[in-house]
Amino acid sequence: MEPGELVQLCKILNPNNKVGRLTIITRMGAENIQIKLPDLIRALKQANLIVTWVCDPVHGNTIKAPCGLKTRSFNAIKSEIRAFLDVHEQESSYPGGIHLEMTGQDVTVCWRVEGGEI
């Protein structure tokens, strides 16, 4: 979404700019978040619009594994979370949350490559 479109949508959905009314969930992928998120944050700040920012790094990093199943790289998820936090710090904005999914089931949805910490 373009910054101007987001501003217009927020004004429509929350015409009185009530605190706690809107949550913006980002699903940008580790490679895009540092490019796209700053402009969105700046646009809403410039318009004095109040939102809660939440990162959904699982859905933003879906790839197809060689076996054909959809999967996510744990390192990409960690990278997107780190970038989400860094961008908010750089923009003097508040990161309101992170959406993660977990299961006790034996699934092949997320794989880990060793190395690095959040």
Helices and strands as residue ranges (DSSP letters): H 3-13, E 23-26, H 33-46, E 52-55, G 59-61, E 62-64, E 70-73, H 74-90, E 95-98, E 110-111
